[in-house]
Amino acid sequence: MKKVVIALVVVFLGFWMFTDPRGLADAAGGAGGQIAAWTGDFFSALIRFVGELG
């Protein structure tokens, strides 16, 4: 079952890459930016937490 899901995701991304490469690039860029923002928020909260301990 796991292999089928992975294969479907790969086929979907391949289809998306050939039919709308700009849309795929925009979506990937948006997701990367959001992940970077979440990572920054996490480390800021972690630094505040450690600062409150001391």
C-alpha positions in Angstrom: 0.0 0.0 0.0 2.8 2.4 0.9 4.5 1.8 -2.5 1.3 2.6 -4.3 0.8 5.9 -2.5 4.5 6.9 -3.2 4.0 5.9 -6.9 0.8 8.0 -7.1 2.5 11.0 -5.6 5.5 10.7 -8.0 3.1 10.4 -11.0 1.1 13.4 -9.8 4.2 15.5 -9.4 5.5 14.4 -12.7 2.2 15.3 -14.4 2.1 18.6 -12.7 5.7 19.4 -13.7 5.0 18.8 -17.4 1.6 20.5 -17.5 2.2 23.5 -15.3 5.8 23.9 -14.3 5.4 27.5 -13.2 2.6 26.5 -10.8 4.7 23.7 -9.3 7.6 26.1 -8.8 5.3 28.7 -7.2 3.8 26.1 -4.9 7.3 24.7 -3.9 8.6 28.2 -3.3 5.6 29.1 -1.1 6.0 25.8 0.9 9.7 26.5 1.3 9.1 30.0 2.5 6.4 28.8 5.0 8.7 26.1 6.4 11.5 28.7 6.8 9.1 31.0 8.7 8.0 28.1 11.0 11.6 27.2 11.7 12.4 30.7 12.6 9.4 30.9 14.9 10.4 27.6 16.6 13.9 28.7 17.3 12.8 32.1 18.5 10.4 30.4 20.9 13.2 28.0 22.0 15.6 30.9 22.7 12.9 32.7 24.7 12.2 29.5 26.7 15.9 28.8 27.5 16.3 32.5 28.4 13.4 32.2 30.9 15.0 29.2 32.5 18.1 31.1 33.5 
